[in-house]
Each structure stands twice: as structure tokens, then as C-alpha cells.
Amino acid sequence: MNRPSTAKEALIAEALGEVAKLIDRVEAVAPVMNSSRQALIQVSETLVHQASAFDNRMSALTQKAVDVASTHIVRRANEVTAKTLDTQILAMQSAAREMFSKEFHPVVNQVLAQLAHLARLAQPRKYPWVPWLTHGAAFVTGAALTWLVVVAIWVR
């Protein structure tokens, strides 16, 4: 055989040896890749399970936050309502007192003036019907005062 062909054959033989080593290495990579794939699938399943558990915990936490916020809002609304109610009652009582003093006192003073006038008329006993008129005026005054007290209590 010729020397060039022997060199050529030697190179081919060496290349074939390198290809055989390469094939062996590729075949060795396949089981490692398969085990890596299995590990990746297992990690993926674990992650899905943990994400589901995390989602459940987040839902529970969100519901708890909603409950606490609702309770706080209801408590504050009740406080504001009670304060508003007290303020409204005080304003209504003040308005009733003011109206009572503006409307009731002048009427009482007028009735007192009329009764004083009737009492002066009754002094000489010139008119025998004056005592009955005085009694009637007292009755009407008492009824009016009773009615005003009832209205004042009702308004309260």
C-alpha cells in the first residue's frame, strides 16, 4: 500500500475513533437528559401544588381583610350615626325651647294681663258675672297650658 493511502486510512481510522467516542458521549447524555426532564416535571408539579396552596392562603387572607374592613366600616358608621343623632336631638330641643319661649311667653303674658284686668274689674263687685268669667278664663288658661306642656313633651 502506498504511503498516502496509509496516511489517509490512518486519518479515517482516527476520525472513526473520534466519531465512536462522540457517539458514546451522545448516548451517555440521553439518560442524563431523561433524568433531568423527569426532575423538571416533578419540580413543575410541586410548583403547581405550592401555587395552589398559595392561592388558597391568599384567598383566605383577602377574605379576612374584607371582614376586618367591613367590621371597621360598620363600627365607624354606627359611631357617626350615633353622634349625628345626638346632635340632631340637641338641635331639635334647642329649637323647641326657642319656639316655646317666643310663642308661649307672649301668650301667657297676654292672658295674665287680661286676668289682671278682669281681677280689677271684679274688685268692686259691680258685675256679678265677673267671678264666673274669671273662673272660665282660669279654666281656659289651664287647658292651654296643659296643651302646650303636652306639645312640648311630644316635640321632645
C-alpha positions as a Python dict, from the first residue, in 0.01 Angstrom:
ca = {
    (1, 'M'): (0, 0, 0),
    (2, 'N'): (102, 344, -66),
    (3, 'R'): (205, 573, 198),
    (4, 'P'): (-51, 845, 118),
    (5, 'S'): (-329, 595, 134),
    (6, 'T'): (-198, 468, 466),
    (7, 'A'): (-195, 820, 598),
    (8, 'K'): (-538, 866, 457),
    (9, 'E'): (-652, 544, 616),
    (10, 'A'): (-488, 643, 942),
    (11, 'L'): (-678, 973, 938),
    (12, 'I'): (-1002, 793, 855),
    (13, 'A'): (-939, 542, 1132),
    (14, 'E'): (-864, 822, 1374),
    (15, 'A'): (-1177, 1012, 1260),
    (16, 'L'): (-1383, 695, 1303),
    (17, 'G'): (-1240, 654, 1654),
    (18, 'E'): (-1335, 1014, 1739),
    (19, 'V'): (-1685, 963, 1594),
    (20, 'A'): (-1721, 647, 1806),
    (21, 'K'): (-1619, 844, 2117),
    (22, 'L'): (-1864, 1118, 2019),
    (23, 'I'): (-2145, 865, 1975),
    (24, 'D'): (-2064, 716, 2316),
    (25, 'R'): (-2077, 1059, 2474),
    (26, 'V'): (-2408, 1142, 2298),
    (27, 'E'): (-2551, 811, 2419),
    (28, 'A'): (-2434, 894, 2774),
    (29, 'V'): (-2612, 1236, 2753),
    (30, 'A'): (-2952, 1079, 2674),
    (31, 'P'): (-3008, 919, 3022),
    (32, 'V'): (-2890, 1239, 3194),
    (33, 'M'): (-3131, 1443, 2981),
    (34, 'N'): (-3412, 1200, 3060),
    (35, 'S'): (-3346, 1220, 3435),
    (36, 'S'): (-3327, 1600, 3409),
    (37, 'R'): (-3661, 1601, 3226),
    (38, 'Q'): (-3817, 1385, 3499),
    (39, 'A'): (-3678, 1613, 3770),
    (40, 'L'): (-3812, 1917, 3584),
    (41, 'I'): (-4158, 1757, 3557),
    (42, 'Q'): (-4153, 1678, 3929),
    (43, 'V'): (-4046, 2034, 4018),
    (44, 'S'): (-4321, 2169, 3791),
    (45, 'E'): (-4584, 1958, 3966),
    (46, 'T'): (-4457, 2066, 4307),
    (47, 'L'): (-4466, 2429, 4197),
    (48, 'V'): (-4825, 2392, 4071),
    (49, 'H'): (-4925, 2238, 4407),
    (50, 'Q'): (-4749, 2513, 4602),
    (51, 'A'): (-4907, 2781, 4380),
    (52, 'S'): (-5248, 2629, 4450),
    (53, 'A'): (-5181, 2632, 4825),
    (54, 'F'): (-5055, 2990, 4798),
    (55, 'D'): (-5370, 3087, 4608),
    (56, 'N'): (-5585, 2933, 4883),
    (57, 'R'): (-5391, 3118, 5153),
    (58, 'M'): (-5418, 3444, 4962),
    (59, 'S'): (-5795, 3395, 4921),
    (60, 'A'): (-5831, 3333, 5294),
    (61, 'L'): (-5616, 3637, 5372),
    (62, 'T'): (-5817, 3853, 5133),
    (63, 'Q'): (-6145, 3738, 5288),
    (64, 'K'): (-6010, 3813, 5635),
    (65, 'A'): (-5907, 4163, 5520),
    (66, 'V'): (-6256, 4220, 5374),
    (67, 'D'): (-6417, 4105, 5700),
    (68, 'V'): (-6196, 4331, 5912),
    (69, 'A'): (-6256, 4629, 5682),
    (70, 'S'): (-6632, 4566, 5682),
    (71, 'T'): (-6638, 4546, 6061),
    (72, 'H'): (-6439, 4868, 6088),
    (73, 'I'): (-6666, 5048, 5840),
    (74, 'V'): (-6980, 4932, 6023),
    (75, 'R'): (-6838, 5041, 6360),
    (76, 'R'): (-6742, 5385, 6229),
    (77, 'A'): (-7080, 5425, 6055),
    (78, 'N'): (-7257, 5342, 6382),
    (79, 'E'): (-7042, 5594, 6571),
    (80, 'V'): (-7113, 5866, 6316),
    (81, 'T'): (-7485, 5781, 6320),
    (82, 'A'): (-7499, 5799, 6700),
    (83, 'K'): (-7312, 6130, 6702),
    (84, 'T'): (-7540, 6270, 6430),
    (85, 'L'): (-7847, 6153, 6621),
    (86, 'D'): (-7727, 6323, 6941),
    (87, 'T'): (-7652, 6644, 6753),
    (88, 'Q'): (-7993, 6633, 6585),
    (89, 'I'): (-8171, 6579, 6918),
    (90, 'L'): (-7985, 6871, 7076),
    (91, 'A'): (-8071, 7095, 6780),
    (92, 'M'): (-8437, 6996, 6794),
    (93, 'Q'): (-8453, 7056, 7171),
    (94, 'S'): (-8292, 7396, 7129),
    (95, 'A'): (-8532, 7487, 6851),
    (96, 'A'): (-8830, 7371, 7062),
    (97, 'R'): (-8712, 7579, 7360),
    (98, 'E'): (-8665, 7884, 7140),
    (99, 'M'): (-9005, 7838, 6976),
    (100, 'F'): (-9167, 7780, 7315),
    (101, 'S'): (-9015, 8098, 7457),
    (102, 'K'): (-9108, 8304, 7150),
    (103, 'E'): (-9461, 8168, 7113),
    (104, 'F'): (-9566, 8070, 7465),
    (105, 'H'): (-9439, 8355, 7683),
    (106, 'P'): (-9617, 8634, 7494),
    (107, 'V'): (-9945, 8441, 7506),
    (108, 'V'): (-9906, 8375, 7879),
    (109, 'N'): (-9823, 8740, 7942),
    (110, 'Q'): (-10129, 8846, 7744),
    (111, 'V'): (-10353, 8606, 7936),
    (112, 'L'): (-10205, 8729, 8264),
    (113, 'A'): (-10271, 9087, 8163),
    (114, 'Q'): (-10629, 9001, 8074),
    (115, 'L'): (-10674, 8814, 8402),
    (116, 'A'): (-10532, 9109, 8595),
    (117, 'H'): (-10773, 9335, 8414),
    (118, 'L'): (-11059, 9101, 8498),
    (119, 'A'): (-10946, 9086, 8861),
    (120, 'R'): (-10951, 9466, 8878),
    (121, 'L'): (-11299, 9460, 8733),
    (122, 'A'): (-11411, 9203, 8988),
    (123, 'Q'): (-11294, 9408, 9286),
    (124, 'P'): (-11591, 9642, 9316),
    (125, 'R'): (-11837, 9356, 9270),
    (126, 'K'): (-12023, 9572, 9039),
    (127, 'Y'): (-12072, 9289, 8794),
    (128, 'P'): (-12190, 8957, 8942),
    (129, 'W'): (-12082, 8754, 8639),
    (130, 'V'): (-11714, 8858, 8667),
    (131, 'P'): (-11617, 8575, 8909),
    (132, 'W'): (-11758, 8323, 8662),
    (133, 'L'): (-11567, 8490, 8383),
    (134, 'T'): (-11252, 8469, 8595),
    (135, 'H'): (-11314, 8101, 8657),
    (136, 'G'): (-11372, 8044, 8285),
    (137, 'A'): (-11054, 8233, 8197),
    (138, 'A'): (-10859, 8027, 8453),
    (139, 'F'): (-11005, 7710, 8302),
    (140, 'V'): (-10910, 7816, 7950),
    (141, 'T'): (-10561, 7920, 8066),
    (142, 'G'): (-10511, 7587, 8245),
    (143, 'A'): (-10626, 7395, 7939),
    (144, 'A'): (-10398, 7596, 7713),
    (145, 'L'): (-10100, 7547, 7944),
    (146, 'T'): (-10172, 7172, 7965),
    (147, 'W'): (-10194, 7155, 7588),
    (148, 'L'): (-9861, 7340, 7550),
    (149, 'V'): (-9690, 7108, 7800),
    (150, 'V'): (-9821, 6805, 7608),
    (151, 'V'): (-9694, 6955, 7281),
    (152, 'A'): (-9356, 7033, 7440),
    (153, 'I'): (-9324, 6673, 7562),
    (154, 'W'): (-9434, 6539, 7224),
    (155, 'V'): (-9183, 6754, 7035),
    (156, 'R'): (-8908, 6639, 7264),
}
